[in-house]
Amino acid sequence: MENHIFDTLNSIERVKLKLENPLGVANNMLGRYHSFVAQRIDLLRGDRSTLHNIDRSLEEFSRANLFFDEYITLSNVTNIINKDVVSQKFQKQVIGDLSTKIETHISEVIDWMLDRKYKHWKAVTDYVNVEYNKFKEQNNKIEQIKSNIEKLKMLIEALDK
């Protein structure tokens, strides 16, 4: 094989061949690790979102705690007895825009799930396309070889006559 390379390739082509192989390996590894890093980044984004949600929950808990500390006291017994006043104050100070926040969070989770599903689908279809293209290339090579064999057979038959 080495003799064949020296006989058929000039020095520039031999250097090019030596350099392309390691670059191809490096490019392949880069592609694999790029995908891995992208998945890890998505996971970290999810973690960051979770931490943000925990912070929001702690803030809401603190508001509820503050409400009970400020409003539910013995000096405020007359207002505590009035169920409507307590309900309105609780609604205003603790619950506030909680339903909007819940809807926003649900929407974010749905968007995240759809994004994950799309990325998975895209990765699978990309893989299938790459494999299909490899198959097509190999099939084309086989067809070329078959064609060359047929041509050689015809040449041999013509020489035998």
C-alpha positions in Angstrom: 0.0 0.0 0.0 2.8 2.3 0.9 4.5 1.7 -2.5 1.1 2.4 -4.2 0.8 5.7 -2.4 4.4 6.7 -3.4 3.9 5.6 -7.0 0.5 7.2 -7.5 0.7 10.4 -5.4 3.1 13.3 -5.7 4.6 14.8 -2.6 1.9 17.5 -2.2 -0.9 14.9 -2.4 0.9 12.7 0.1 1.2 15.6 2.6 -2.5 16.4 2.0 -3.4 12.8 2.7 -1.4 12.7 5.9 -3.1 15.9 7.1 -6.6 15.1 6.2 -6.9 11.9 8.2 -6.2 13.5 11.6 -8.3 16.5 10.7 -11.2 14.1 9.8 -10.9 12.4 13.2 -10.8 15.7 15.0 -13.8 17.0 13.0 -15.7 13.8 13.9 -14.8 14.1 17.6 -15.8 17.8 17.5 -19.2 16.9 16.2 -19.8 14.3 18.9 -18.7 16.6 21.7 -20.6 19.6 20.3 -23.8 17.6 20.6 -22.9 16.4 24.1 -22.2 20.0 25.2 -25.4 21.3 23.7 -27.4 18.7 25.7 -25.6 19.7 28.9 -26.3 23.4 28.2 -30.0 22.5 27.8 -30.0 20.6 31.1 -28.3 23.6 32.8 -30.9 25.9 31.4 -33.6 23.7 32.9 -31.8 23.7 36.2 -31.5 27.5 36.1 -35.3 27.7 35.4 -36.0 25.4 38.3 -33.8 27.5 40.7 -35.7 30.6 39.5 -39.0 28.9 40.3 -37.8 27.9 43.7 -36.8 31.5 44.4 -40.2 32.7 43.3 -41.9 30.2 45.6 -39.8 31.4 48.5 -40.8 35.0 47.8 -44.4 34.0 47.8 -44.0 32.0 51.0 -42.4 35.0 52.6 -45.3 37.2 51.5 -47.7 34.8 53.1 -45.6 34.7 56.3 -45.5 38.5 56.4 -49.2 38.6 56.0 -49.8 36.3 58.9 -47.2 38.1 61.1 -48.7 41.5 60.3 -52.4 40.8 60.1 -53.2 37.8 62.3 -52.6 39.4 65.8 -54.7 39.8 68.9 -54.9 43.5 68.4 -56.6 42.8 65.0 -59.3 40.5 66.4 -62.2 42.5 65.0 -60.9 42.3 61.5 -60.0 38.6 61.9 -63.6 37.8 62.8 -64.8 39.4 59.5 -64.2 36.6 57.0 -64.6 38.8 53.9 -62.0 41.3 55.2 -59.5 38.5 55.9 -60.2 36.9 52.5 -59.8 40.2 50.6 -56.5 41.1 52.4 -55.2 37.6 51.9 -56.1 37.7 48.2 -54.5 41.0 47.7 -51.3 40.5 49.8 -50.5 36.8 49.4 -52.2 35.4 46.3 -52.0 38.6 44.1 -51.0 37.7 40.6 -50.3 34.0 41.5 -52.7 32.6 38.8 -50.9 34.6 36.1 -47.5 33.4 37.4 -48.8 29.8 37.3 -50.1 30.1 33.8 -46.8 31.7 32.7 -44.8 28.8 34.4 -47.0 26.2 32.7 -46.5 27.9 29.4 -42.8 27.9 29.9 -42.8 24.2 30.8 -44.8 23.4 27.7 -42.4 25.4 25.5 -39.5 23.6 27.1 -41.0 20.2 26.5 -41.8 21.0 22.9 -38.3 22.3 22.4 -36.8 19.1 23.8 -39.1 17.0 21.6 -38.2 19.0 18.6 -34.4 18.7 19.3 -34.7 15.0 19.8 -36.7 14.6 16.6 -34.2 16.8 14.7 -31.3 14.7 16.0 -33.0 11.4 15.0 -33.9 12.7 11.5 -30.3 14.1 11.0 -28.9 10.8 12.0 -31.2 8.9 9.6 -30.4 11.3 6.8 -26.7 10.9 7.3 -27.0 7.1 7.3 -29.3 7.2 4.3 -26.7 9.4 2.4 -24.0 6.9 3.3 -26.1 4.1 2.0 -26.8 6.0 -1.2 -23.1 6.6 -1.7 -22.2 3.0 -1.1 -25.0 1.9 -3.5 -23.7 4.3 -6.1 -20.2 2.8 -5.7 -21.6 -0.7 -6.1 -23.5 0.3 -9.2 -20.3 1.8 -10.7 -18.4 -1.4 -9.9 -21.2 -3.5 -11.5 -21.1 -1.2 -14.6 -17.3 -1.5 -14.8 -17.5 -5.3 -14.5 -20.1 -5.4 -17.3 -17.8 -3.2 -19.4 -14.8 -5.5 -18.7 -16.9 -8.6 -19.6 -17.9 -7.0 -22.9 -14.3 -6.1 -23.5 -13.1 -9.6 -22.8 -15.8 -11.1 -25.0 -14.8 -8.7 -27.8 -11.2 -9.7 -27.4 -12.1 -13.4 -27.4 -13.8 -13.1 -30.8 
